[in-house]
Amino acid sequence: MESDPTRMCELLVGLPDVNVLGIDDVVGQPLQVHVELRGSRTGCEACGVFAWVKDRPVVDLVDLPCFGRPTHVLWHKRRLWCPEPSCARGSWTEDELGIAAPRMGMTDRSGRWITEQVGRYARSVNEVAVELGTDWHTINDTLIAYGTALVDDDPDRFGVVEALGLDEVLFCRIGPWRRQEFSTQIVDVGRGQLLDVVPGRSSAGPMAWLAEQGKPWRDQVRYATLDLSGPYRAVFDAMVPDATQVADPFHVVKLANTKLDECRRRVQNETMGHRGHKADPLYRCRRLLTKADERLDDHGREKLLGLLRAGDPKGDVTTMWHAKEAVRALYSHEDSELALEWVERLAADLNDTDYPIEARSLSRTLIRWKHQIAAWHEAHVSNGPTEAVILWRVRSSVFDVADRASFSRRRHILWSASLTSTVLAPA
């Protein structure tokens, strides 16, 4: 058992070959531990002459919390110089990778810890910064350094991807006018794993990324999921033409609900001359309309039909309500051939000129995407994992940045952190 107070303090600090010089304990501030390297006088690596100490700069390093309290390690480094006039080495500063990597603002152990926290457990950079008592950029820079090293050491980190998903998300807001910048997330749908983040929501970024992966890798993709997006459909048509494209069921039903709501608001204005008020029949039934029919009890269905009779004289909203339920019923079976016939006949019926304009618009979309919609009944993959990854790792950290350079830095950190999770993820 160790009884020397100085040695006990060094053991608690837990850094290799350091002497603990002292500790600053200021209320409301992080704990500051002053250390120096333990070692004898060193020689010049160029000529072998014993080096002289030029000065002792203090480097402030963010460390792991000590007993739940934010802690900084103040490393009193030695700046050395060679006294030999003929030596070209000049001066240098001592380094110890076990304490911290060069030009890093954190200790090595804290850098590895935050890489695991963000990469494996999907914690936000800001959350980790608050816990360690430092700023966002310190965590950001360290995570880029450690995460990129892990990614570069594992070029085959993706492995075989059989189901690929694309989806866009608001990435950040730039400048004083908070201009929205979007990004596209590329996700392995089968494993629910974020592969990369590319700027924009056009087809250019995903196409360039898929081109970099090579044709043998792309040929392994069997299914491609998307959310009725024309640009992403063009990406899959060009880059993985043999993959089966699957329209996400959630977005198909969402489209039907959107058209239903558009019809309700149009009829509301035509009949009442204003937007919905709380006493208007169509406004009162807006939530009942989007609710699944099987979830309505007798009272709810009677209320809905009564409000439709009172506020929908031409029956347009009622028609769209039945159309929405017909779209939902498409996913009540698993027969792909029946699903394709279902979509074609439903689209043909909704295209009748006697039906509301929203029904005809829904019909045109169903026709354009009929094969992708029916493909779900064979593939049974969706864009759900893509949405989950966006919500979990990207959308939760949307924030304002000052300029394009900051936008690029944020993309880099999300890229390295997400790819780091591939390396760190448990088997």
C-alpha positions in Angstrom: 0.0 0.0 0.0 1.3 3.4 -1.0 1.6 5.9 1.8 3.7 8.7 0.4 1.3 11.6 -0.3 3.1 12.8 -3.4 3.2 9.3 -4.9 -0.5 8.7 -4.1 -1.3 12.0 -5.9 0.7 10.8 -9.0 -1.1 7.5 -9.0 -4.5 9.2 -8.9 -3.5 11.5 -11.8 -2.5 8.3 -13.7 -0.3 9.8 -16.3 3.0 8.0 -17.3 6.3 9.3 -15.9 5.2 12.6 -14.5 5.8 14.5 -11.3 2.8 16.3 -9.8 4.0 19.8 -8.9 0.8 21.0 -7.4 -3.0 21.5 -7.7 -5.1 24.6 -8.1 -8.5 24.4 -6.5 -10.6 27.4 -7.3 -14.3 27.3 -6.5 -16.4 27.3 -9.7 -13.3 26.5 -11.9 -12.0 23.2 -13.2 -9.4 21.5 -11.1 -5.9 22.3 -12.4 -3.2 19.7 -11.9 0.4 20.9 -12.6 2.7 18.2 -13.9 6.2 17.9 -15.5 7.9 15.0 -17.1 10.0 12.8 -14.9 13.4 12.2 -16.5 17.1 12.9 -16.5 18.9 15.5 -18.6 18.4 14.8 -22.3 20.8 15.1 -25.2 20.5 16.6 -28.6 19.3 14.0 -31.1 21.4 15.6 -33.8 24.8 15.8 -32.2 24.4 14.1 -28.8 25.5 17.1 -26.7 23.6 17.6 -23.4 20.7 20.1 -24.1 20.1 23.1 -22.0 16.7 24.3 -20.7 15.7 27.4 -22.6 12.4 28.1 -20.8 9.3 26.2 -19.4 6.1 27.0 -21.2 2.9 25.8 -19.6 0.4 23.9 -21.9 -3.2 23.7 -20.7 -4.7 20.3 -21.5 -8.3 19.2 -20.9 -8.4 15.9 -19.1 -11.1 13.5 -17.9 -13.1 14.6 -14.9 -11.7 13.9 -11.5 -14.4 12.6 -9.1 -17.1 14.2 -11.3 -15.3 17.6 -11.5 -13.9 19.0 -14.7 -10.1 18.8 -14.7 -7.3 20.4 -16.6 -3.7 19.2 -16.7 -1.1 22.0 -16.9 2.0 20.5 -18.4 5.1 22.4 -17.6 7.1 21.5 -20.7 10.8 22.1 -21.2 11.9 24.0 -24.2 15.5 22.8 -24.9 18.3 24.0 -27.1 21.6 22.6 -28.2 24.6 24.7 -27.0 26.9 23.3 -29.8 27.5 26.1 -32.2 27.9 23.8 -35.2 24.6 21.9 -34.6 21.7 22.8 -36.8 19.1 21.4 -34.5 18.4 24.7 -32.6 15.7 24.4 -30.0 12.8 22.0 -29.5 10.1 21.2 -27.0 9.9 17.8 -25.2 7.0 15.6 -26.1 5.3 12.6 -24.5 2.5 10.9 -26.6 1.3 9.2 -23.5 0.3 12.5 -22.1 -0.9 14.3 -25.2 -0.4 14.4 -29.0 1.4 17.4 -30.4 -0.8 20.5 -30.9 -3.7 18.9 -29.2 -5.7 20.7 -26.5 -6.6 17.5 -24.7 -4.8 14.7 -23.1 -4.4 11.5 -25.0 -6.8 9.5 -22.8 -9.5 12.2 -22.9 -9.2 12.3 -26.7 -9.7 8.5 -27.0 -12.6 8.8 -24.5 -14.5 11.5 -26.4 -14.0 9.6 -29.7 -15.8 6.6 -28.2 -18.5 8.8 -26.6 -19.4 10.5 -29.9 -18.6 7.7 -32.2 -20.1 4.7 -30.4 -22.7 6.2 -28.1 -23.7 9.1 -30.4 -23.4 11.8 -27.8 -23.3 15.3 -29.2 -20.0 17.3 -29.2 -21.6 20.0 -27.1 -22.8 17.6 -24.5 -19.3 16.2 -24.1 -17.8 19.7 -24.0 -20.1 20.7 -21.2 -19.2 17.6 -19.2 -15.4 18.2 -19.6 -15.8 21.9 -18.9 -14.4 23.1 -22.2 -15.6 24.6 -25.5 -17.1 23.0 -28.5 -14.1 23.6 -30.8 -11.6 21.9 -28.5 -13.7 18.7 -28.6 -14.3 19.2 -32.3 -10.6 19.5 -33.2 -9.6 16.5 -31.1 -12.4 14.3 -32.4 -11.4 15.1 -36.0 -7.8 14.1 -35.3 -8.6 10.8 -33.5 -11.6 9.9 -35.6 -9.9 10.5 -39.0 -6.9 8.3 -37.9 -9.3 5.4 -37.1 -11.0 5.8 -40.5 -7.8 6.0 -42.5 -6.6 2.8 -40.8 -9.6 0.9 -41.9 -10.3 1.5 -45.6 -12.8 -1.5 -45.7 -14.8 -0.2 -42.9 -18.1 -0.3 -44.8 -17.9 -4.0 -45.7 -20.8 -5.3 -47.8 -23.8 -3.0 -48.0 -26.9 -4.7 -49.4 -29.5 -2.0 -48.6 -28.6 1.6 -49.2 -30.7 4.6 -48.1 -30.5 8.3 -48.9 -32.3 11.1 -47.1 -31.8 14.9 -46.7 -31.8 16.9 -43.5 -31.3 20.5 -42.5 -27.6 20.6 -41.6 -27.0 24.1 -40.3 -28.0 27.7 -40.7 -25.3 30.0 -42.1 -24.6 33.7 -41.6 -26.6 36.5 -40.1 -29.6 35.7 -42.2 -29.6 32.0 -41.1 -29.6 30.6 -44.6 -30.5 27.0 -44.5 -27.9 24.5 -45.7 -29.0 20.9 -46.3 -27.0 17.7 -46.4 -27.6 14.1 -47.6 -27.0 11.2 -45.3 -25.9 7.9 -46.9 -26.9 5.0 -44.6 -26.6 1.3 -44.6 -30.2 0.5 -44.0 -29.6 -3.1 -43.2 -27.4 -2.3 -40.2 -28.7 1.2 -39.5 -25.3 2.7 -39.9 -24.4 6.2 -41.1 -21.8 5.8 -43.9 -21.1 9.4 -44.8 -22.5 12.9 -45.0 -22.4 14.9 -48.3 -23.4 18.5 -48.8 -26.6 19.5 -50.5 -29.7 17.6 -51.3 -29.2 17.2 -55.1 -28.0 14.1 -56.9 -24.4 15.5 -57.4 -23.0 14.7 -53.9 -24.3 11.1 -53.6 -23.3 10.3 -57.2 -19.7 11.5 -56.5 -19.6 9.5 -53.3 -20.9 6.3 -54.9 -18.5 6.7 -57.8 -15.6 6.8 -55.3 -16.6 3.4 -53.9 -16.0 1.6 -57.2 -18.3 -0.6 -59.3 -17.6 -3.9 -57.4 -18.8 -2.3 -54.2 -21.9 -0.8 -55.9 -22.8 -4.1 -57.5 -23.3 -5.6 -54.1 -26.2 -3.2 -53.3 -29.5 -5.1 -53.7 -32.0 -2.6 -52.4 -32.1 1.2 -52.6 -34.5 3.0 -50.3 -35.7 6.6 -50.8 -38.6 8.9 -49.9 -40.2 9.8 -53.3 -37.3 12.1 -54.1 -36.6 12.7 -57.8 -32.8 13.6 -57.3 -32.2 10.4 -55.2 -34.1 8.3 -57.8 -31.7 9.7 -60.4 -28.7 8.7 -58.2 -29.9 5.1 -57.9 -30.8 4.9 -61.6 -27.3 6.0 -62.6 -25.1 4.4 -60.0 -26.9 1.2 -58.9 -29.2 0.4 -61.8 -29.5 -3.3 -60.8 -30.7 -2.5 -57.3 -34.4 -2.7 -56.5 -35.6 0.7 -55.6 -38.0 0.8 -52.6 -40.3 3.7 -51.8 -40.5 4.2 -48.0 -44.1 3.3 -46.9 -44.1 6.0 -44.3 -43.6 8.7 -46.9 -46.2 7.1 -49.3 -48.8 7.3 -46.5 -47.6 10.8 -45.5 -48.1 12.0 -49.1 -51.7 10.7 -49.0 -52.2 12.5 -45.6 -50.7 15.7 -47.0 -53.1 15.7 -50.0 -56.0 15.1 -47.7 -55.0 18.1 -45.5 -54.5 20.3 -48.6 -58.0 19.3 -49.7 -59.5 20.0 -46.3 -57.9 23.5 -46.2 -59.1 24.3 -49.8 -62.7 23.3 -49.0 -62.5 25.2 -45.7 -61.6 28.4 -47.6 -64.2 27.8 -50.3 -67.1 27.2 -47.9 -66.2 29.5 -45.0 -64.1 32.2 -46.7 -61.4 32.0 -44.1 -58.8 29.7 -42.5 -60.1 27.2 -40.0 -61.5 28.5 -36.7 -62.1 26.2 -33.8 -65.8 26.0 -34.3 -65.6 25.1 -38.0 -66.5 21.5 -38.8 -63.6 20.8 -41.0 -61.1 22.3 -38.6 -62.6 20.2 -35.7 -62.1 17.0 -37.6 -58.6 17.7 -38.9 -57.0 15.2 -36.5 -59.6 12.5 -36.9 -59.1 12.6 -40.7 -55.4 11.7 -40.4 -56.0 9.0 -37.7 -56.0 5.4 -38.9 -59.5 4.2 -39.5 -59.1 1.1 -37.4 -58.1 3.3 -34.4 -61.4 5.1 -34.5 -64.0 3.9 -32.1 -67.7 4.1 -32.8 -67.9 7.5 -31.2 -64.9 8.9 -33.1 -66.2 7.6 -36.5 -69.7 8.9 -35.9 -68.2 12.3 -35.0 -66.0 12.4 -38.0 -68.7 11.5 -40.5 -71.1 14.1 -38.9 -68.5 16.8 -39.2 -67.8 15.9 -42.8 -71.5 16.1 -43.6 -71.7 19.5 -42.0 -68.5 21.0 -43.6 -68.0 19.1 -46.8 -70.9 19.8 -49.1 -69.3 18.4 -52.3 -67.7 15.4 -50.7 -64.2 16.3 -51.7 -62.7 15.8 -48.3 -64.6 12.5 -47.8 -63.2 11.3 -51.1 -59.6 12.1 -50.1 -60.2 10.4 -46.7 -61.2 7.2 -48.5 -58.2 7.6 -50.8 -55.9 7.9 -47.9 -57.3 4.8 -46.3 -56.9 2.9 -49.6 -53.2 3.9 -49.7 -52.8 2.6 -46.2 -54.6 -0.7 -47.0 -51.9 -1.3 -49.6 -49.5 -2.4 -46.9 -51.9 -4.8 -45.2 -50.6 -7.7 -47.4 -47.3 -8.9 -48.7 -48.1 -9.8 -52.4 -46.0 -7.7 -54.7 -48.0 -8.4 -57.8 -51.2 -7.6 -56.1 -49.7 -4.4 -54.7 -48.7 -3.3 -58.2 -52.2 -4.0 -59.5 -53.6 -2.2 -56.5 -51.5 1.0 -57.1 -52.4 1.0 -60.8 -56.1 0.7 -60.3 -56.2 3.1 -57.4 -54.3 5.7 -59.5 -56.7 5.2 -62.4 -59.7 5.7 -60.2 -58.3 8.8 -58.5 -57.5 10.3 -61.9 -61.2 10.8 -62.7 -62.1 14.4 -63.6 -65.0 14.3 -61.1 -62.6 13.8 -58.2 -60.9 16.8 -56.5 -57.6 18.2 -57.8 -55.7 16.7 -54.8 -56.8 13.2 -55.8 -55.6 13.7 -59.3 -52.3 15.0 -58.0 -52.0 11.9 -55.8 -52.8 9.7 -58.7 -50.0 11.1 -60.8 -47.5 10.5 -58.1 -48.6 7.0 -57.5 -48.2 6.2 -61.2 -44.7 7.6 -61.3 -43.6 5.6 -58.3 -45.8 2.4 -58.7 -42.8 0.0 -59.1 -40.9 1.5 -56.1 -44.1 1.4 -54.0 -44.9 -2.2 -54.9 -41.2 -3.3 -54.4 -41.6 -3.0 -50.6 -43.8 -6.0 -50.6 -40.9 -8.1 -51.9 -37.9 -6.4 -50.2 -39.4 -5.4 -46.8 -36.8 -2.7 -46.3 -37.6 1.0 -45.7 -35.9 4.3 -45.1 -36.7 4.1 -41.4 -33.1 3.4 -40.3 -32.0 6.4 -42.4 -34.5 8.6 -40.6 -33.4 7.2 -37.2 -29.8 7.9 -37.9 -30.6 11.5 -38.9 -32.6 12.1 -35.8 -30.0 10.4 -33.6 -26.8 11.8 -34.9 -27.4 14.7 -37.2 -30.6 16.6 -36.6 -30.1 16.8 -32.9 -27.0 18.9 -33.4 -28.3 21.5 -36.0 -26.9 24.8 -35.0 -26.0 28.2 -36.5 -22.6 28.8 -38.0 -21.0 32.0 -39.1 -19.7 31.1 -42.5 -19.0 28.4 -45.1 -15.7 27.5 -43.5 -17.5 26.6 -40.2 -20.1 24.6 -42.2 -17.2 22.6 -43.7 -15.7 22.0 -40.3 -19.0 20.7 -39.0 -19.4 18.4 -41.9 -15.9 17.0 -41.2 -16.6 16.3 -37.6 -19.9 14.5 -38.3 -18.2 12.6 -41.1 -15.3 11.4 -38.9 -17.5 10.7 -35.9 -20.0 8.7 -37.9 -17.3 6.7 -39.6 -15.5 6.2 -36.3 -18.6 4.5 -35.0 -18.1 1.9 -37.7 -14.7 1.1 -36.3 -15.8 1.3 -32.7 -19.2 -0.4 -33.0 -19.3 -3.7 -31.1 -19.6 -6.8 -33.2 
